[in-house]
Structure formats: C-alpha cells, structure tokens
Amino acid sequence: MDYGVREPARLGRTQLLDGRRLGWAEWGPADGTPVLLCPGAATSRWLGFGGGVVDSTGIRLISVDRPGLGASDPAPGRTLTSWAADIRHLIQDRALRAPSAVGFSQGAPFALALAANGLVNAVAVVSGSDELAHPRFTYTLTPQVRDMVDAVAADPDAAEASFASFGRADTLWDLITTTSPEADRAVYTEPVFQHAFRRAMDEAFSQSPAGYARDTVLAMDRWPFDPADIAVPADLWYGQQDTSPVHSPDLGESLAQMIPTATRHLLPAVAGSLLWTHAEAVLRTLVAHVR
C-alpha cells in the first residue's frame, strides 16, 4: 500500500531575525500553491504526506521543524505566539504567497496559531490535538492525560523536565505501535512508511529531547488565542475509529462550534492515520478555499 510518503524534493534552512534557523522540507512544484505542514509530536520535516498528489494538484507542501527539533535551532521558552512570529518571517523570506496550513495531531495548535494570527488563508486540522486544558474537557480526559495537563498547570518547568526525561524516539515509537488501533498500526508498520516515520522521529531527537518536551508543554497548556477569532476557512478532519487519548476527546465537535468558519469532517471507518489514508481529500478541500 502506498501511503504517499516520498523523499523531499528540496531541503533547506531559513535564518530568522535573531540568527536562529528554521529547517524545512518541500514536496511538489516550487511555484505551486504553498501549504505549510505542522507535523505531529516527536517527528520532523522528513515525514510528509500526499506524495502522489502534490504534483498533479500543483501544491507546494512545506514541512517546518519547530524550534529544537530536527534542523531548527532551539528557542528555550518558546510559545505558540513566538512560533507564529517565526513563521511570519519564513513566509516573507520565502515569498510564500497566500499560504494555507495543515496541522496533524500535536501540530494542530501550531497550525491554528497561524490562522489566529492571520498568517494563512485556510487551515486544516487532521486528527488534531485540542485545547486539552480547556474546562470543556475537565471530565473527559484519560487519567494519564489529565495528570499531564495538571502537571503543566501546577509547574510548567518541572513538567517540561519530566517530558524531556521520557522523550526518546524508541520509547515513543513503542508507545504509538502498541496503543494504536489496528487500522493505524497497519499504516505505521508498512515497511516504506515505517522507515520514513522512524527517520523523522530520529531526526526530531537529534539535538536533544528538549524540543519535544517544549512542544508537549504547549500542547497541554491553555492556548494564547481564542479559536473564535479564527476568520479563515478551517476544516477539522477526524476518523471515528481514532483512539488516541491526546487527540481531541470529542473528535473536534466542540472545537468546530468554537471556530465560526469551521467545517467538521467525521469519517466513520477511519482512524488517526487519515493524513496519509485520505491525503487527497484533505489537500483538495484545503486549496479549494484559496484558489
């Protein structure tokens, strides 16, 4: 089965105003419609999606490593707001005209931060994490996730140190493959996909676990923006068979009600890996908003 993972067409790093560099990978035509990808937890720019779609649809897919992961320099204490500032510079420096964004899993709040800050013309959340610290989820989180949210609220620095001590590519790979439903495991362990996934994870931790730990703190904390302020089209894609405890507990239902421009796509026979199993639908729906 071909899940659309391909070698990047282009790799590079963009220098920011403070001297840090952001690493990125691209697929598709260099003059195509730009789509920024915010990858999932503990992965890096190496794992793209829609490799069999981007050329035929004229999409320039750009996956960006968050600071401290992969090829992006660290930014201790970074926030979702500072992330948006970094991407603002990347968009200007690389002349990405009218970009849109995709956020997969833990990349969702990072993509939504771009939309809330007016940096993209459309956004897609795919099997996305939600604002887990929001009161609407007080009674619906699993005990383990509730403990993580409470730890960040009580002492974010201590929580970050704890996440760093846990963060290892092998540890997280074992967690993913042992807790995912069979529909997702079939995707993740397919040999070509597994090689790409493991390489992306290995590069994510190539500097240290600090980038992963900071990402996790931001994912477990309150968001510094109001989803109600998002004014661009927002597609929320979820599979009804998704069992991940760190994805949206209600599969995007309440988030869709909070974002005035949201359309929720709930696929009944699909699990959390739909970024790769339904890449064409995600991308065609997204770019239709900006073309």
Secondary structure by P-SEA (a helix, b strand, c coil): cccccccccccccccccccbbbbbcccccccccbbbbbcccccccccccccccccccccbbbbbbccccccccccccccaaaaaaaaaaaaaaaccccccccccccaaaaaaaaaaaccccbbbbcccccccccccccccccaaaaaaaaaaaacaaaaaaaaaaaccaaaaaaaaaacccaaaaaaaaaaaaaaaaaaaaaaaacccaaaaaaaaaaaaccccccccccccbbbbbbbccccccccccccaaaaaaacccbbbbbbcccccccccccaaaaaaaaacccc
